[in-house]
Amino acid sequence: MTVTTDVKKTGNTVTGKFTLKNLPTFDADYAKKPLFAYVGVADLAIERAKEIPADLSVATTNVTKKAQALLAEVPAQVTALPVTVRTNVEKATEKANDVYAKLTVRGERLVKAIRRQPATEAAIAEGKEAVRKAEAAATAARKSVKAGEKAVEDAASKIG
């Protein structure tokens, strides 16, 4: 992408044409994925936190039973550990990729829902209005500077 403008120097003022070449491109869709995954994680964490009180009472009962059963299986598990570790790493990697994809979709869905809310749409509209007003103020400032510049030039020509 190339941007070109004319450049002129009048006194201490530089105006006009300049060129920027090979500006980097930005893939916004690719950049959004981690944000959507983050939003999805937060949403999932809140959902799961709501389930904790009910799960806690069941878990305390089962922990004692499971601990006794696992203690009896320890010698056999130590022997099979290298194969088990390799298998578990492969499964965990596959599961992590799957969870990441699901969280990305979940986060994107949540962000879209938030964007459709009336409050969000109103905030966006207010933002656009603020940008429009800022652009109008910038235009007015440029015109004022040009008028001031003209007045200074006229005054300078009358003096000297």
C-alpha positions as CSV (number, residue, x, y, z in Angstrom):
1,M,0.0,0.0,0.0
2,T,1.3,3.5,-0.9
3,V,0.2,6.9,0.4
4,T,1.2,10.0,-1.5
5,T,0.8,13.7,-0.7
6,D,2.4,17.0,-2.2
7,V,5.0,18.7,0.1
8,K,5.8,22.5,0.1
9,K,7.8,24.6,2.5
10,T,6.7,28.1,3.2
11,G,8.8,29.8,5.9
12,N,8.7,27.4,8.9
13,T,5.6,25.7,7.6
14,V,5.9,22.4,5.7
15,T,2.9,21.3,3.6
16,G,2.4,19.1,0.7
17,K,3.3,15.7,-0.8
18,F,5.1,12.8,0.9
19,T,5.0,9.1,0.2
20,L,4.8,6.1,2.5
21,K,5.5,2.8,0.8
22,N,5.2,-0.9,1.9
23,L,3.0,-0.2,4.9
24,P,2.3,-3.4,6.8
25,T,-1.0,-5.1,6.5
26,F,-3.0,-6.3,9.5
27,D,-5.3,-9.3,9.5
28,A,-8.0,-8.2,12.0
29,D,-9.9,-11.5,11.9
30,Y,-6.8,-13.5,12.9
31,A,-6.0,-11.0,15.6
32,K,-9.5,-11.3,17.1
33,K,-9.2,-15.0,17.8
34,P,-7.1,-14.8,21.1
35,L,-9.5,-12.1,22.4
36,F,-12.5,-14.3,21.6
37,A,-10.8,-17.2,23.4
38,Y,-10.1,-15.0,26.4
39,V,-13.7,-13.8,26.5
40,G,-14.8,-17.5,26.2
41,V,-12.5,-18.5,29.0
42,A,-14.0,-15.8,31.3
43,D,-17.5,-16.8,30.4
44,L,-16.8,-20.5,31.0
45,A,-15.1,-19.8,34.3
46,I,-18.2,-17.8,35.5
47,E,-20.5,-20.6,34.4
48,R,-18.4,-23.3,36.2
49,A,-18.0,-21.2,39.3
50,K,-21.8,-21.3,39.7
51,E,-21.7,-25.1,39.8
52,I,-19.1,-25.4,42.6
53,P,-21.3,-25.5,45.7
54,A,-23.3,-28.5,44.4
55,D,-20.3,-30.3,43.2
56,L,-18.4,-29.8,46.5
57,S,-20.6,-32.0,48.6
58,V,-20.5,-34.9,46.1
59,A,-16.7,-34.5,45.7
60,T,-15.9,-34.8,49.4
61,T,-17.8,-38.1,49.7
62,N,-16.1,-39.6,46.6
63,V,-12.6,-38.4,47.4
64,T,-12.1,-40.8,50.3
65,K,-13.3,-43.8,48.3
66,K,-11.1,-42.9,45.3
67,A,-8.0,-42.3,47.4
68,Q,-8.2,-45.8,48.9
69,A,-8.7,-47.4,45.4
70,L,-5.8,-45.4,43.9
71,L,-3.4,-46.3,46.7
72,A,-3.9,-50.0,45.9
73,E,-3.1,-49.4,42.2
74,V,0.1,-47.4,42.7
75,P,2.7,-50.3,42.1
76,A,1.2,-51.3,38.7
77,Q,0.9,-47.6,37.6
78,V,4.6,-46.9,38.3
79,T,5.5,-49.7,36.0
80,A,3.3,-48.4,33.2
81,L,4.2,-44.8,33.7
82,P,6.4,-44.1,30.6
83,V,3.6,-45.3,28.2
84,T,0.9,-43.5,30.2
85,V,2.8,-40.2,30.1
86,R,3.3,-40.3,26.4
87,T,-0.4,-41.2,25.8
88,N,-1.6,-38.5,28.2
89,V,0.6,-35.8,26.6
90,E,-0.8,-36.6,23.1
91,K,-4.4,-36.6,24.5
92,A,-3.8,-33.3,26.4
93,T,-2.4,-31.6,23.3
94,E,-5.4,-32.7,21.2
95,K,-7.8,-31.6,24.0
96,A,-6.1,-28.2,24.4
97,N,-6.5,-27.6,20.7
98,D,-10.2,-28.6,20.9
99,V,-10.9,-26.4,23.9
100,Y,-9.1,-23.4,22.3
101,A,-11.3,-23.7,19.2
102,K,-14.5,-24.0,21.3
103,L,-13.5,-21.1,23.5
104,T,-12.8,-19.0,20.5
105,V,-16.3,-19.7,19.1
106,R,-17.9,-19.1,22.5
107,G,-16.0,-15.8,22.9
108,E,-16.9,-14.7,19.5
109,R,-20.6,-15.5,20.1
110,L,-20.6,-13.6,23.4
111,V,-18.9,-10.5,21.7
112,K,-21.5,-10.6,18.9
113,A,-24.3,-10.8,21.5
114,I,-22.8,-7.8,23.4
115,R,-22.5,-5.8,20.1
116,R,-26.2,-6.4,19.4
117,Q,-27.3,-5.0,22.8
118,P,-29.0,-1.5,22.7
119,A,-26.5,0.0,25.2
120,T,-23.6,-1.2,23.0
121,E,-25.1,0.2,19.8
122,A,-25.8,3.5,21.6
123,A,-22.2,3.7,22.8
124,I,-21.0,3.0,19.2
125,A,-23.3,5.7,17.8
126,E,-22.0,8.2,20.4
127,G,-18.5,7.3,19.5
128,K,-19.1,7.9,15.8
129,E,-20.7,11.2,16.7
130,A,-17.7,12.2,18.8
131,V,-15.4,11.3,15.9
132,R,-17.5,13.4,13.5
133,K,-17.4,16.4,15.9
134,A,-13.6,15.9,16.3
135,E,-13.1,15.9,12.6
136,A,-15.3,19.1,12.3
137,A,-13.2,20.7,15.0
138,A,-10.0,19.8,13.2
139,T,-11.3,21.3,10.0
140,A,-12.3,24.5,11.8
141,A,-8.9,24.7,13.4
142,R,-7.2,24.3,10.0
143,K,-9.3,27.1,8.6
144,S,-8.5,29.3,11.6
145,V,-4.8,28.7,11.2
146,K,-5.0,29.5,7.5
147,A,-6.9,32.7,8.3
148,G,-4.3,33.6,11.0
149,E,-1.5,32.9,8.6
150,K,-3.1,35.1,6.0
151,A,-3.5,37.9,8.6
152,V,0.2,37.6,9.7
153,E,1.3,37.7,6.0
154,D,-0.9,40.8,5.3
155,A,0.4,42.5,8.5
156,A,4.0,41.7,7.6
157,S,3.6,43.1,4.1
158,K,2.2,46.3,5.5
159,I,5.0,46.7,8.0
160,G,7.9,45.8,5.8
